Amino acid sequence: MNRHWPVASLDPIRRLRVMAAATPGTDLTELIIDAPPELVWQTASNLQAEMPRLVRDFRSVTISQRDEEHLVMLARGYLGQRARFDVAIRPGWCWMQSRFLLCGMAAAPDPSGTRFGFLGGIRIPGVTLLHPLLHVIGPAAVRLDRLQADVQRRLDLQ
């Protein structure tokens, strides 16, 4: 291997943008939260509490296995549907995928506080044909305003 090979390091938000651009059937939603990145990530990475608040179709989330940066997350929907997610999580970055769904979260410092991104998508054959419809209904399924409110509550308690 060449020692002078160029290396590009991406912050978690840029990495999530690359994943969104490279993965058909996904939508990425971003917002700026006026809070330190550590507090935003501490709130967002509590998957059992935040995922049901962020994703409209998740009634509950349970972590069934934990091994450092890898988790197994079980999600239940309001209509009884279930999904088992393999999760990779580290500071500022989380990637979750089940048989049919993808979710990703990222947080990075921003001059106004923290830039937070949430990616959601469907993993089914032919998803590119459905993407225009998913793009219309997708962002409404993610409620980042709830994360922002949870972070604000934590700020108020400090």
TILUMDO-659852 format. One record per atom (N, C-alpha, C): residue in one letter; x, z, y. Coordinates in steps of 0.02 Angstrom, whole numbers. Layout:
<nodes>
+------+--------+--------+--------+
: resn :     xx :     zz :     yy :
+------+--------+--------+--------+
:    A :      X :      Z :      Y :
...
+------+--------+--------+--------+
</nodes>
This chain:
<nodes>
+------+--------+--------+--------+
: resn :     xx :     zz :     yy :
+------+--------+--------+--------+
:    M :     42 :      0 :    -59 :
:    M :      0 :      0 :      0 :
:    M :     44 :      0 :     62 :
:    N :     22 :    -32 :    113 :
:    N :     58 :    -38 :    175 :
:    N :     52 :     26 :    215 :
:    R :    108 :     55 :    235 :
:    R :    107 :    117 :    274 :
:    R :     79 :    106 :    344 :
:    H :     78 :     46 :    366 :
:    H :     56 :     31 :    434 :
:    H :    -15 :      4 :    436 :
:    W :    -51 :     16 :    383 :
:    W :   -120 :     -8 :    379 :
:    W :   -162 :     27 :    432 :
:    P :   -203 :     -9 :    470 :
:    P :   -242 :     25 :    522 :
:    P :   -295 :     72 :    492 :
:    V :   -304 :    127 :    524 :
:    V :   -353 :    176 :    502 :
:    V :   -401 :    189 :    560 :
:    A :   -465 :    185 :    546 :
:    A :   -516 :    200 :    597 :
:    A :   -550 :    265 :    578 :
:    S :   -548 :    313 :    622 :
:    S :   -585 :    374 :    607 :
:    S :   -647 :    375 :    653 :
:    L :   -703 :    389 :    622 :
:    L :   -766 :    388 :    657 :
:    L :   -795 :    458 :    662 :
:    D :   -825 :    474 :    718 :
:    D :   -860 :    538 :    721 :
:    D :   -923 :    532 :    679 :
:    P :   -955 :    588 :    662 :
:    P :  -1013 :    585 :    617 :
:    P :  -1070 :    540 :    641 :
:    I :  -1082 :    536 :    706 :
:    I :  -1136 :    493 :    731 :
:    I :  -1119 :    420 :    720 :
:    R :  -1058 :    401 :    736 :
:    R :  -1039 :    331 :    725 :
:    R :  -1041 :    314 :    651 :
:    R :  -1021 :    360 :    610 :
:    R :  -1024 :    350 :    537 :
:    R :  -1096 :    339 :    515 :
:    L :  -1143 :    378 :    542 :
:    L :  -1213 :    370 :    525 :
:    L :  -1240 :    303 :    550 :
:    R :  -1217 :    281 :    608 :
:    R :  -1236 :    215 :    633 :
:    R :  -1213 :    159 :    587 :
:    V :  -1152 :    166 :    560 :
:    V :  -1126 :    117 :    512 :
:    V :  -1170 :    117 :    449 :
:    M :  -1187 :    176 :    424 :
:    M :  -1229 :    180 :    365 :
:    M :  -1298 :    148 :    378 :
:    A :  -1326 :    159 :    436 :
:    A :  -1391 :    129 :    453 :
:    A :  -1386 :     53 :    457 :
:    A :  -1332 :     28 :    486 :
:    A :  -1324 :    -45 :    493 :
:    A :  -1311 :    -78 :    425 :
:    A :  -1279 :    -42 :    380 :
:    A :  -1260 :    -70 :    316 :
:    A :  -1312 :    -61 :    261 :
:    T :  -1362 :    -19 :    273 :
:    T :  -1411 :     -3 :    221 :
:    T :  -1480 :    -31 :    240 :
:    P :  -1504 :    -80 :    204 :
:    P :  -1570 :   -108 :    219 :
:    P :  -1625 :    -56 :    211 :
:    G :  -1676 :    -61 :    251 :
:    G :  -1734 :    -17 :    245 :
:    G :  -1726 :     51 :    277 :
:    T :  -1677 :     58 :    322 :
:    T :  -1667 :    123 :    354 :
:    T :  -1681 :    117 :    429 :
:    D :  -1697 :    174 :    458 :
:    D :  -1704 :    180 :    530 :
:    D :  -1666 :    241 :    553 :
:    L :  -1633 :    235 :    610 :
:    L :  -1594 :    289 :    638 :
:    L :  -1626 :    310 :    704 :
:    T :  -1635 :    375 :    710 :
:    T :  -1662 :    404 :    772 :
:    T :  -1609 :    452 :    799 :
:    E :  -1595 :    449 :    864 :
:    E :  -1545 :    493 :    895 :
:    E :  -1575 :    527 :    955 :
:    L :  -1548 :    586 :    970 :
:    L :  -1565 :    619 :   1033 :
:    L :  -1507 :    664 :   1053 :
:    I :  -1507 :    682 :   1117 :
:    I :  -1458 :    728 :   1144 :
:    I :  -1492 :    796 :   1149 :
:    I :  -1459 :    847 :   1123 :
:    I :  -1485 :    916 :   1126 :
:    I :  -1437 :    955 :   1170 :
:    D :  -1464 :    989 :   1219 :
:    D :  -1424 :   1028 :   1266 :
:    D :  -1405 :   1095 :   1235 :
:    A :  -1357 :   1091 :   1188 :
:    A :  -1333 :   1150 :   1152 :
:    A :  -1266 :   1132 :   1120 :
:    P :  -1226 :   1182 :   1104 :
:    P :  -1162 :   1168 :   1072 :
:    P :  -1171 :   1138 :   1002 :
:    P :  -1127 :   1093 :    982 :
:    P :  -1133 :   1060 :    916 :
:    P :  -1136 :   1110 :    858 :
:    E :  -1099 :   1165 :    862 :
:    E :  -1099 :   1214 :    808 :
:    E :  -1169 :   1243 :    798 :
:    L :  -1203 :   1258 :    852 :
:    L :  -1271 :   1287 :    847 :
:    L :  -1321 :   1236 :    822 :
:    V :  -1315 :   1175 :    846 :
:    V :  -1360 :   1122 :    823 :
:    V :  -1351 :   1111 :    748 :
:    W :  -1288 :   1108 :    726 :
:    W :  -1275 :   1095 :    655 :
:    W :  -1295 :   1155 :    612 :
:    Q :  -1284 :   1214 :    636 :
:    Q :  -1304 :   1274 :    599 :
:    Q :  -1380 :   1273 :    588 :
:    T :  -1417 :   1251 :    636 :
:    T :  -1490 :   1246 :    630 :
:    T :  -1509 :   1189 :    583 :
:    A :  -1483 :   1129 :    595 :
:    A :  -1503 :   1070 :    556 :
:    A :  -1482 :   1075 :    483 :
:    S :  -1425 :   1106 :    469 :
:    S :  -1400 :   1107 :    401 :
:    S :  -1434 :   1160 :    357 :
:    N :  -1479 :   1198 :    385 :
:    N :  -1521 :   1242 :    345 :
:    N :  -1576 :   1199 :    315 :
:    L :  -1560 :   1162 :    263 :
:    L :  -1605 :   1110 :    237 :
:    L :  -1672 :   1137 :    214 :
:    Q :  -1673 :   1196 :    183 :
:    Q :  -1736 :   1223 :    159 :
:    Q :  -1785 :   1237 :    216 :
:    A :  -1759 :   1258 :    272 :
:    A :  -1802 :   1272 :    329 :
:    A :  -1817 :   1210 :    371 :
:    E :  -1766 :   1169 :    383 :
:    E :  -1774 :   1114 :    432 :
:    E :  -1802 :   1049 :    403 :
:    M :  -1786 :   1031 :    342 :
:    M :  -1810 :    967 :    316 :
:    M :  -1886 :    962 :    315 :
:    P :  -1923 :   1014 :    294 :
:    P :  -1996 :   1008 :    299 :
:    P :  -2021 :   1003 :    371 :
:    R :  -1984 :   1029 :    418 :
:    R :  -2003 :   1024 :    488 :
:    R :  -1986 :    956 :    517 :
:    L :  -1932 :    925 :    491 :
:    L :  -1910 :    860 :    516 :
:    L :  -1947 :    801 :    485 :
:    V :  -1959 :    804 :    420 :
:    V :  -1989 :    748 :    384 :
:    V :  -2061 :    764 :    368 :
:    R :  -2105 :    726 :    397 :
:    R :  -2177 :    738 :    393 :
:    R :  -2202 :    743 :    320 :
:    D :  -2174 :    704 :    274 :
:    D :  -2199 :    703 :    205 :
:    D :  -2172 :    759 :    161 :
:    F :  -2124 :    798 :    185 :
:    F :  -2097 :    852 :    145 :
:    F :  -2136 :    916 :    157 :
:    R :  -2168 :    942 :    105 :
:    R :  -2203 :   1006 :    110 :
:    R :  -2154 :   1063 :    102 :
:    S :  -2107 :   1056 :     54 :
:    S :  -2057 :   1108 :     42 :
:    S :  -1994 :   1077 :     15 :
:    V :  -1939 :   1113 :     25 :
:    V :  -1874 :   1092 :      1 :
:    V :  -1840 :   1153 :    -29 :
:    T :  -1809 :   1143 :    -87 :
:    T :  -1774 :   1197 :   -122 :
:    T :  -1705 :   1171 :   -141 :
:    I :  -1655 :   1212 :   -131 :
:    I :  -1587 :   1196 :   -154 :
:    I :  -1581 :   1226 :   -224 :
:    S :  -1570 :   1182 :   -274 :
:    S :  -1567 :   1207 :   -343 :
:    S :  -1496 :   1215 :   -369 :
:    Q :  -1449 :   1180 :   -340 :
:    Q :  -1379 :   1186 :   -360 :
:    Q :  -1335 :   1181 :   -298 :
:    R :  -1281 :   1218 :   -298 :
:    R :  -1236 :   1216 :   -240 :
:    R :  -1164 :   1218 :   -266 :
:    D :  -1124 :   1170 :   -245 :
:    D :  -1053 :   1168 :   -264 :
:    D :  -1013 :   1144 :   -204 :
:    E :   -991 :   1189 :   -163 :
:    E :   -954 :   1176 :   -102 :
:    E :   -990 :   1124 :    -58 :
:    E :   -967 :   1062 :    -57 :
:    E :   -996 :   1011 :    -14 :
:    E :  -1051 :    970 :    -48 :
:    H :  -1070 :    989 :   -108 :
:    H :  -1121 :    951 :   -145 :
:    H :  -1178 :    997 :   -165 :
:    L :  -1239 :    972 :   -154 :
:    L :  -1299 :   1010 :   -169 :
:    L :  -1348 :    966 :   -208 :
:    V :  -1394 :    998 :   -241 :
:    V :  -1452 :    964 :   -268 :
:    V :  -1512 :    993 :   -232 :
:    M :  -1551 :    950 :   -200 :
:    M :  -1609 :    971 :   -161 :
:    M :  -1672 :    943 :   -194 :
:    L :  -1721 :    985 :   -203 :
:    L :  -1785 :    964 :   -230 :
:    L :  -1837 :    966 :   -174 :
:    A :  -1869 :    910 :   -162 :
:    A :  -1919 :    905 :   -109 :
:    A :  -1987 :    893 :   -141 :
:    R :  -2038 :    925 :   -114 :
:    R :  -2107 :    915 :   -136 :
:    R :  -2148 :    891 :    -77 :
:    G :  -2192 :    845 :    -91 :
:    G :  -2235 :    817 :    -39 :
:    G :  -2304 :    849 :    -41 :
:    Y :  -2344 :    832 :      8 :
:    Y :  -2412 :    860 :     14 :
:    Y :  -2459 :    833 :    -39 :
:    L :  -2444 :    776 :    -67 :
:    L :  -2487 :    746 :   -118 :
:    L :  -2460 :    759 :   -189 :
:    G :  -2413 :    805 :   -195 :
:    G :  -2385 :    823 :   -260 :
:    G :  -2324 :    783 :   -280 :
:    Q :  -2304 :    734 :   -241 :
:    Q :  -2245 :    695 :   -259 :
:    Q :  -2182 :    740 :   -255 :
:    R :  -2134 :    723 :   -298 :
:    R :  -2071 :    761 :   -301 :
:    R :  -2012 :    713 :   -297 :
:    A :  -1958 :    738 :   -269 :
:    A :  -1896 :    698 :   -266 :
:    A :  -1837 :    745 :   -275 :
:    R :  -1789 :    722 :   -314 :
:    R :  -1726 :    758 :   -324 :
:    R :  -1673 :    721 :   -284 :
:    F :  -1642 :    755 :   -237 :
:    F :  -1591 :    725 :   -194 :
:    F :  -1522 :    751 :   -212 :
:    D :  -1475 :    706 :   -217 :
:    D :  -1404 :    724 :   -219 :
:    D :  -1381 :    726 :   -147 :
:    V :  -1349 :    781 :   -128 :
:    V :  -1332 :    793 :    -58 :
:    V :  -1257 :    805 :    -50 :
:    A :  -1228 :    770 :     -2 :
:    A :  -1159 :    783 :     19 :
:    A :  -1164 :    812 :     90 :
:    I :  -1137 :    871 :     99 :
:    I :  -1143 :    904 :    165 :
:    I :  -1077 :    936 :    184 :
:    R :  -1059 :    927 :    247 :
:    R :  -1000 :    957 :    276 :
:    R :  -1015 :    965 :    351 :
:    P :   -974 :   1000 :    389 :
:    P :   -990 :   1010 :    460 :
:    P :  -1002 :    945 :    497 :
:    G :  -1061 :    939 :    526 :
:    G :  -1079 :    880 :    566 :
:    G :  -1104 :    821 :    526 :
:    W :  -1107 :    825 :    460 :
:    W :  -1125 :    767 :    419 :
:    W :  -1165 :    789 :    358 :
:    C :  -1218 :    753 :    343 :
:    C :  -1258 :    765 :    283 :
:    C :  -1286 :    698 :    259 :
:    W :  -1277 :    683 :    195 :
:    W :  -1305 :    622 :    165 :
:    W :  -1345 :    643 :    104 :
:    M :  -1409 :    624 :    101 :
:    M :  -1454 :    643 :     47 :
:    M :  -1485 :    580 :     17 :
:    Q :  -1483 :    574 :    -49 :
:    Q :  -1517 :    517 :    -78 :
:    Q :  -1549 :    536 :   -144 :
:    S :  -1611 :    511 :   -151 :
:    S :  -1648 :    518 :   -213 :
:    S :  -1654 :    449 :   -244 :
:    R :  -1694 :    445 :   -295 :
:    R :  -1703 :    381 :   -328 :
:    R :  -1733 :    329 :   -280 :
:    F :  -1779 :    351 :   -237 :
:    F :  -1814 :    304 :   -193 :
:    F :  -1804 :    315 :   -118 :
:    L :  -1773 :    371 :    -99 :
:    L :  -1767 :    388 :    -28 :
:    L :  -1695 :    402 :     -8 :
:    L :  -1680 :    390 :     56 :
:    L :  -1616 :    407 :     87 :
:    L :  -1629 :    447 :    150 :
:    C :  -1588 :    496 :    162 :
:    C :  -1591 :    533 :    225 :
:    C :  -1518 :    548 :    245 :
:    G :  -1505 :    546 :    308 :
:    G :  -1439 :    565 :    333 :
:    G :  -1446 :    600 :    399 :
:    M :  -1402 :    647 :    411 :
:    M :  -1401 :    683 :    475 :
:    M :  -1329 :    687 :    499 :
:    A :  -1320 :    685 :    564 :
:    A :  -1254 :    692 :    593 :
:    A :  -1259 :    724 :    662 :
:    A :  -1207 :    761 :    680 :
:    A :  -1204 :    792 :    746 :
:    A :  -1133 :    785 :    772 :
:    A :  -1127 :    769 :    836 :
:    A :  -1061 :    762 :    867 :
:    A :  -1066 :    784 :    940 :
:    P :  -1010 :    809 :    967 :
:    P :  -1010 :    829 :   1038 :
:    P :  -1027 :    770 :   1083 :
:    D :  -1061 :    786 :   1137 :
:    D :  -1081 :    737 :   1188 :
:    D :  -1072 :    772 :   1255 :
:    P :  -1056 :    735 :   1308 :
:    P :  -1048 :    768 :   1373 :
:    P :  -1108 :    811 :   1394 :
:    S :  -1168 :    794 :   1369 :
:    S :  -1228 :    832 :   1386 :
:    S :  -1246 :    885 :   1334 :
:    G :  -1203 :    896 :   1284 :
:    G :  -1217 :    945 :   1232 :
:    G :  -1198 :    918 :   1164 :
:    T :  -1250 :    899 :   1126 :
:    T :  -1238 :    873 :   1058 :
:    T :  -1281 :    811 :   1047 :
:    R :  -1251 :    759 :   1021 :
:    R :  -1289 :    701 :   1000 :
:    R :  -1305 :    712 :    926 :
:    F :  -1370 :    708 :    910 :
:    F :  -1393 :    719 :    841 :
:    F :  -1427 :    655 :    817 :
:    G :  -1413 :    635 :    756 :
:    G :  -1444 :    576 :    728 :
:    G :  -1475 :    592 :    661 :
:    F :  -1531 :    560 :    648 :
:    F :  -1565 :    566 :    583 :
:    F :  -1582 :    497 :    558 :
:    L :  -1561 :    482 :    497 :
:    L :  -1573 :    418 :    465 :
:    L :  -1622 :    430 :    407 :
:    G :  -1671 :    387 :    402 :
:    G :  -1717 :    389 :    346 :
:    G :  -1727 :    320 :    319 :
:    G :  -1738 :    315 :    254 :
:    G :  -1748 :    249 :    225 :
:    G :  -1775 :    252 :    154 :
:    I :  -1795 :    194 :    132 :
:    I :  -1823 :    187 :     65 :
:    I :  -1776 :    143 :     24 :
:    R :  -1765 :    163 :    -38 :
:    R :  -1720 :    126 :    -84 :
:    R :  -1763 :     92 :   -138 :
:    I :  -1790 :     35 :   -123 :
:    I :  -1828 :     -2 :   -173 :
:    I :  -1809 :    -76 :   -167 :
:    P :  -1814 :   -114 :   -223 :
:    P :  -1800 :   -185 :   -218 :
:    P :  -1848 :   -219 :   -169 :
:    G :  -1822 :   -265 :   -130 :
:    G :  -1863 :   -301 :    -83 :
:    G :  -1878 :   -263 :    -19 :
:    V :  -1843 :   -208 :     -7 :
:    V :  -1857 :   -167 :     52 :
:    V :  -1847 :   -206 :    117 :
:    T :  -1804 :   -256 :    116 :
:    T :  -1793 :   -295 :    177 :
:    T :  -1856 :   -332 :    198 :
:    L :  -1899 :   -349 :    151 :
:    L :  -1962 :   -381 :    168 :
:    L :  -2010 :   -333 :    202 :
:    L :  -2005 :   -269 :    183 :
:    L :  -2049 :   -218 :    212 :
:    L :  -2022 :   -187 :    276 :
:    H :  -1958 :   -200 :    291 :
:    H :  -1926 :   -165 :    346 :
:    H :  -1962 :   -170 :    413 :
:    P :  -1990 :   -228 :    431 :
:    P :  -2027 :   -230 :    495 :
:    P :  -2084 :   -178 :    498 :
:    L :  -2119 :   -170 :    442 :
:    L :  -2173 :   -120 :    440 :
:    L :  -2143 :    -50 :    441 :
:    L :  -2090 :    -38 :    403 :
:    L :  -2059 :     28 :    401 :
:    L :  -2031 :     46 :    470 :
:    H :  -2006 :     -3 :    506 :
:    H :  -1979 :     11 :    572 :
:    H :  -2033 :     35 :    620 :
:    V :  -2093 :      9 :    612 :
:    V :  -2149 :     30 :    655 :
:    V :  -2171 :    101 :    637 :
:    I :  -2176 :    117 :    572 :
:    I :  -2202 :    183 :    553 :
:    I :  -2147 :    235 :    542 :
:    G :  -2085 :    213 :    532 :
:    G :  -2030 :    258 :    514 :
:    G :  -2015 :    312 :    565 :
:    P :  -1999 :    295 :    627 :
:    P :  -1979 :    346 :    675 :
:    P :  -2032 :    400 :    686 :
:    A :  -2096 :    382 :    678 :
:    A :  -2149 :    432 :    686 :
:    A :  -2146 :    485 :    631 :
:    A :  -2115 :    468 :    573 :
:    A :  -2113 :    515 :    518 :
:    A :  -2060 :    569 :    529 :
:    V :  -2013 :    558 :    575 :
:    V :  -1961 :    606 :    589 :
:    V :  -1977 :    640 :    655 :
:    R :  -1976 :    706 :    654 :
:    R :  -1996 :    744 :    712 :
:    R :  -1936 :    784 :    740 :
:    L :  -1892 :    749 :    774 :
:    L :  -1832 :    781 :    800 :
:    L :  -1847 :    831 :    856 :
:    D :  -1905 :    825 :    887 :
:    D :  -1923 :    873 :    938 :
:    D :  -1928 :    943 :    909 :
:    R :  -1945 :    948 :    844 :
:    R :  -1949 :   1014 :    812 :
:    R :  -1879 :   1045 :    804 :
:    L :  -1830 :   1003 :    787 :
:    L :  -1761 :   1028 :    783 :
:    L :  -1739 :   1052 :    852 :
:    Q :  -1754 :   1013 :    903 :
:    Q :  -1735 :   1031 :    971 :
:    Q :  -1767 :   1099 :    990 :
:    A :  -1829 :   1110 :    972 :
:    A :  -1863 :   1173 :    986 :
:    A :  -1831 :   1230 :    947 :
:    D :  -1812 :   1219 :    884 :
:    D :  -1780 :   1271 :    844 :
:    D :  -1713 :   1290 :    874 :
:    V :  -1675 :   1241 :    897 :
:    V :  -1610 :   1255 :    928 :
:    V :  -1621 :   1294 :    993 :
:    Q :  -1671 :   1275 :   1032 :
:    Q :  -1685 :   1311 :   1094 :
:    Q :  -1704 :   1384 :   1081 :
:    R :  -1743 :   1396 :   1029 :
:    R :  -1761 :   1464 :   1011 :
:    R :  -1699 :   1505 :    994 :
:    R :  -1652 :   1475 :    958 :
:    R :  -1590 :   1510 :    941 :
:    R :  -1549 :   1523 :   1003 :
:    L :  -1548 :   1476 :   1050 :
:    L :  -1512 :   1487 :   1113 :
:    L :  -1543 :   1545 :   1152 :
:    D :  -1609 :   1548 :   1153 :
:    D :  -1644 :   1601 :   1189 :
:    D :  -1630 :   1670 :   1160 :
:    L :  -1617 :   1673 :   1095 :
:    L :  -1604 :   1736 :   1062 :
:    L :  -1532 :   1761 :   1074 :
:    Q :  -1489 :   1716 :   1096 :
:    Q :  -1419 :   1736 :   1107 :
:    Q :  -1410 :   1773 :   1172 :
+------+--------+--------+--------+
</nodes>
